[in-house]
Amino acid sequence: MKIASFNINGIKARGPALGRWLDDAHPDLAVLQEIKSTDEAFPRAVIEDRGYNLETHGQKGFNGVAIVSKLPLEDVRRGLPGDESDEQARWIEATVSTDRAALRVAGLYLPNGNPVELQDDGTPVEGGKYAYKLGWMRRMEARLRDLLALEMPLAVMGDYNIIPQSEDAARPDAWRDDALFRLQSRKAYRRLLNLGFTEAFRVRTSGPGHYTFWDYQAGAFERNDGIRIDHILLNAYAADLLADCRIDSEVRAGEKPSDHVPIWAQLAL
């Protein structure tokens, strides 16, 4: 089974680019981020005409996540638990089943967190975007603990807006004070890994120069001035099934591309 994550940066603007990638890559399941569309306005034909099932959790003009799958999607859940007042569409879950096993999938669009607003003692300002990011990650950690208790293969995929290590940025010094690379952010990400997850890409590939995001400005893609912020985390049951994990960086050179590219993993399912 080929599973993937792709921040498409707007389904209406990038629908053709998404369609081309689906035709070329043939993922069995993909989670999408930044669909920037309500559920009702989502152009479903882009997905369904290609034989995929679709579940969305949308929001007008911002955020929004979706799951597309060749297999039926079961037990679909929308929204990250822990804060009923949070209206941002950033989390979706579903289960898919094959003859061999069932796989629980969570798709996420983790908050960016900028600008970073800190008090004099260095703690995030309550109500600020950075405080929201860290709070969201604490809620995510709690949800992952619940999902791990299911004791079944689990893949948690999406745009994490986290640069895990210096090698994951072409110019790490330029990101030191950014919410994506601040030590507090990376510690929160490490806590997720320490629950028992494996980062699929780093199992298969080591070293610098591998990125999933390049800014549209100043020829960043041409200079490979990128960052790696889209990740696939697998619990122990899923990690045992991992056969490969790669980044489709060539998608960024296509017509009207997203500023992100897909990352995918092959599981023996």
Secondary structure as the mmCIF struct_conf table of DSSP 4:
data_model
#
loop_
_struct_conf.conf_type_id
_struct_conf.id
_struct_conf.beg_label_comp_id
_struct_conf.beg_label_asym_id
_struct_conf.beg_label_seq_id
_struct_conf.end_label_comp_id
_struct_conf.end_label_asym_id
_struct_conf.end_label_seq_id
STRN STRN1 LYS A 2 ASN A 7
BEND BEND1 ASN A 9 ASN A 9
HELX_RH_AL_P HELX_RH_AL_P1 ILE A 11 ALA A 25
BEND BEND2 ASP A 28 ASP A 28
STRN STRN2 LEU A 29 GLN A 33
BEND BEND3 SER A 37 SER A 37
TURN_TY1_P TURN_TY1_P1 ASP A 39 ALA A 41
BEND BEND4 PHE A 42 PHE A 42
TURN_TY1_P TURN_TY1_P2 ARG A 44 ARG A 44
HELX_RH_AL_P HELX_RH_AL_P2 ALA A 45 GLU A 48
TURN_TY1_P TURN_TY1_P3 ASP A 49 GLY A 51
STRN STRN3 ASN A 53 HIS A 57
TURN_TY1_P TURN_TY1_P4 LYS A 60 GLY A 61
BEND BEND5 PHE A 62 PHE A 62
STRN STRN4 VAL A 65 SER A 69
BEND BEND6 LYS A 70 LEU A 71
HELX_LH_PP_P HELX_LH_PP_P1 PRO A 72 LEU A 73
STRN STRN5 GLU A 74 ARG A 78
BEND BEND7 GLY A 79 GLY A 79
TURN_TY1_P TURN_TY1_P5 PRO A 81 GLY A 82
TURN_TY1_P TURN_TY1_P6 GLU A 84 SER A 85
STRN STRN6 TRP A 91 SER A 97
BEND BEND8 ASP A 99 ARG A 100
STRN STRN7 ALA A 102 TYR A 109
BEND BEND9 PRO A 115 PRO A 115
STRN STRN8 LEU A 118 LEU A 118
TURN_TY1_P TURN_TY1_P7 ASP A 120 ASP A 121
BEND BEND10 GLY A 122 GLY A 122
HELX_LH_PP_P HELX_LH_PP_P2 THR A 123 THR A 123
STRN STRN9 PRO A 124 PRO A 124
HELX_LH_PP_P HELX_LH_PP_P3 VAL A 125 VAL A 125
TURN_TY1_P TURN_TY1_P8 GLU A 126 GLY A 127
BEND BEND11 GLY A 128 GLY A 128
HELX_RH_AL_P HELX_RH_AL_P3 LYS A 129 LEU A 148
TURN_TY1_P TURN_TY1_P9 ALA A 149 LEU A 150
BEND BEND12 MET A 152 MET A 152
STRN STRN10 LEU A 154 ASP A 159
BEND BEND13 GLN A 165 GLN A 165
HELX_RH_3T_P HELX_RH_3T_P1 SER A 166 ASP A 168
STRN STRN11 ALA A 169 ALA A 169
BEND BEND14 ALA A 170 ARG A 171
HELX_RH_3T_P HELX_RH_3T_P2 PRO A 172 TRP A 175
TURN_TY1_P TURN_TY1_P10 ARG A 176 ASP A 177
BEND BEND15 ASP A 178 ASP A 178
TURN_TY1_P TURN_TY1_P11 ALA A 179 PHE A 181
HELX_RH_AL_P HELX_RH_AL_P4 LEU A 183 LEU A 193
TURN_TY1_P TURN_TY1_P12 ASN A 194 GLY A 196
STRN STRN12 THR A 198 GLU A 199
HELX_RH_AL_P HELX_RH_AL_P5 ALA A 200 ARG A 204
BEND BEND16 GLY A 207 PRO A 208
BEND BEND17 THR A 212 THR A 212
STRN STRN13 PHE A 213 TRP A 214
BEND BEND18 TYR A 216 GLN A 217
TURN_TY1_P TURN_TY1_P13 ALA A 218 ASN A 224
STRN STRN14 GLY A 226 ILE A 227
STRN STRN15 ASP A 230 LEU A 234
HELX_RH_AL_P HELX_RH_AL_P6 ALA A 236 ALA A 239
TURN_TY1_P TURN_TY1_P14 ASP A 240 LEU A 241
STRN STRN16 LEU A 242 ILE A 247
HELX_RH_3T_P HELX_RH_3T_P3 SER A 249 ALA A 253
BEND BEND19 GLY A 254 LYS A 256
BEND BEND20 ASP A 259 ASP A 259
STRN STRN17 HIS A 260 HIS A 260
STRN STRN18 ILE A 263 LEU A 267
#
